Amino acid sequence: MQKSEHSLTQGMHTIVVGSGPVGVRFVQEMAAKNVAGKITLFGNEPGRPYNRVQLSSLLAGEIAPDDIQLQMPDESDHFSFIQSAVSSIDPSAKQLIDQNGTVHHFDRLVIATGARAHVPNIEGLNQTGVYTFRSLKDAEHLYARTSRARHIVIVGGGLLGLETAKALLKNNTQVSLIQQGEHLMNRQLDEFAADILKNSLLDMGVRVMTNIGVREIIGSGRVTAVVLRNGDLIECDTVVFCSGITPNIEIARSARIRVNRGILVDDRLQTSHPSIYAIGECCEHNDLTYGIVNPGYEQASVLADVLSGGESLYSGSLLSTSLKVIDTPVRSVGDVVNYTKTPFHREYVYSKGELYRKLVTHKGRLVGAMSIGAWSEDARVQEAFLGQRKINFLQRCLFKVCGRVWPTSQSRDVSQWPKSAVVCQCSSVTQGEVVSAIQTQCSSIAQVSNRTRAGAVCGSCKPLLLQLIESHTDTKIEREKEWAWAPMLVASLAAFVISALILSLPGIAVGESVTQPAPLEFLWNDKFWKKVTGFTLLGLSVVGLLMSLRKRLQFQKLGKFAYWRLFHIALGVTCAVILLIHTGLHIGDNLNRLLMFNFLAVLIMGGIASSVISLSHRLKPINATKIRSFWSWAHIVVTWPLPILLAIHILTVFYF
């Protein structure tokens, strides 16, 4: 039956219990569909709804509380937000009662109560200094605690435990991480990858213990130690449980709605009562509950379509987890550890230093992947996994040799991806959806995000959105500049100018006689000073060559690459100045001339490469990537002959 404009608020009343990310996402989806009726959202935490995914960043001080607030529709006749816990549900009467005793009637009820932190049943839990990390209140309490905590024990070596360890490692606080499983993130990583991650944590100063659990917490009202299952005692003043979650199903159970580990739902996300639905961590679909937010977002989208009269069905979610421990990105998609192996399964591994990548295929299709360390193909690999795309023979060979699945240009240019490729994993937004939004006058990341929700959760897909915006519009968006780009540019130009002067200016004239030398002639004519400048130049060249291996060999423990790059450029300028002094602008003959030209080529190519890097924020992302790659490799290619020519030069000078 068609409703009049004035009957909008007389339509179906949908109540959503739970104002976490999934509950709010469902409200956003329903608002976008302009479904007739009213939506009421219940939240049992003080304040406005927030993004639980970013709590660890908030605890670490990387973002402000306002940055995690979730957007909701404005309060109106069509939407209202009530800060109150729900005490009971009466399915037969289609009503619920809040904690204030107020009765609310509904036509449809959506339960999105999420989950709470799982705390094992051990002695000593009810003491000051024992925490969980699940809510904004937990984050605030832990943030206040870190100023006086001296030793924090984190129980749980999964995704949340690692993020918590990173966030709490400040104020000279000692952090110990206890994992009951055989290795860290044992559901997402294999043993080799977990060992690399463990070493990164050890380098940070986190003590890591695996394959052991906590038996008891010691203290007389305040935590003083924990006892491990092997009897060892660890003195501490704070214990944080990050050992999994327990779905919040009590309100459904008391209403006689079918539950197991979670609230049981079918493919329409409908519970055992036809007017009640469940989404997020509190629900169980096909014997599975999900402990991450992305499946909840997918469920919210499906349910919004179902309640809008659509025919969507939920068939389950593919799992993906990622985090960054200091400078170590970690990615795991699909089941790459505990899957049931068949003759049709194949594993492909690429390992180099602290870089580790693994692909799992079934009948040639990508069903899982993991990586430790930066991987420029992360987004493309995840898209291939979600699409269950085939990895052909040549791609497998390329991966084994180079650690890449696609040629560089294909993996970097998101505009070449299929329209069905998922660009934003958090909100399941495809490349085609982003392009459609751009073609409807969305010319900024904020506008695309408002239209599609891409980039609204973690923001890791924003570089991809930027590429698409600039490839489909004439809009030039200001991008993040390279660290210390201005000094880098000045030093690059200086090296280039000095090299050009050496090539273009005639050699400095020598004096008329030994007794009347030209000013500063001793620097390039006197044997002693010739050796001083020559060996200084040799030493700096060796240092520069060794520094160039920093990125190639993935020496992650030796500081940020940006610092090394700036020092490398400064070293190049110093070499250019010393080369000028050593030669007196004389090019030389034969081998010396060849060595001189090679040295100048290295300096000129390096100057151009670093200039391009410093100015890459002024170029389109894909163009910047191509140009940087070309000149960096040009610099590397002309550098290869330098050590050989230097060695021959030294031999001819000292032995012949």
Secondary structure as UniProt FT lines:
FT   HELIX           5..10
FT   STRAND          12..17
FT   HELIX           21..33
FT   STRAND          37..43
FT   HELIX           52..54
FT   HELIX           55..59
FT   TURN            60..61
FT   HELIX           65..68
FT   STRAND          79..83
FT   STRAND          86..90
FT   TURN            91..94
FT   STRAND          95..98
FT   TURN            99..100
FT   STRAND          103..105
FT   STRAND          108..111
FT   STRAND          115..117
FT   STRAND          130..132
FT   HELIX           136..146
FT   TURN            147..148
FT   STRAND          151..155
FT   HELIX           159..168
FT   TURN            171..172
FT   STRAND          174..179
FT   TURN            184..188
FT   HELIX           191..204
FT   STRAND          206..210
FT   STRAND          214..219
FT   STRAND          222..228
FT   TURN            229..230
FT   STRAND          233..235
FT   STRAND          238..241
FT   STRAND          245..247
FT   HELIX           250..254
FT   TURN            255..256
FT   STRAND          263..265
FT   TURN            267..268
FT   TURN            274..275
FT   STRAND          276..278
FT   HELIX           280..282
FT   STRAND          283..285
FT   TURN            286..287
FT   HELIX           293..307
FT   TURN            308..309
FT   STRAND          320..325
FT   TURN            326..327
FT   STRAND          328..334
FT   TURN            343..344
FT   STRAND          345..352
FT   TURN            353..354
FT   STRAND          355..362
FT   TURN            363..364
FT   STRAND          365..372
FT   TURN            376..377
FT   HELIX           378..386
FT   TURN            387..388
FT   HELIX           393..402
FT   HELIX           408..412
FT   HELIX           414..416
FT   TURN            419..420
FT   STRAND          422..424
FT   TURN            425..428
FT   STRAND          429..430
FT   HELIX           431..439
FT   TURN            440..441
FT   HELIX           445..452
FT   TURN            454..455
FT   TURN            460..461
FT   HELIX           462..472
FT   TURN            483..484
FT   HELIX           485..504
FT   TURN            519..521
FT   HELIX           522..525
FT   HELIX           527..547
FT   HELIX           549..552
FT   TURN            553..554
FT   HELIX           556..558
FT   HELIX           561..583
FT   TURN            584..585
FT   HELIX           590..614
FT   HELIX           616..618
FT   HELIX           621..639
FT   TURN            640..641
FT   HELIX           642..655
//
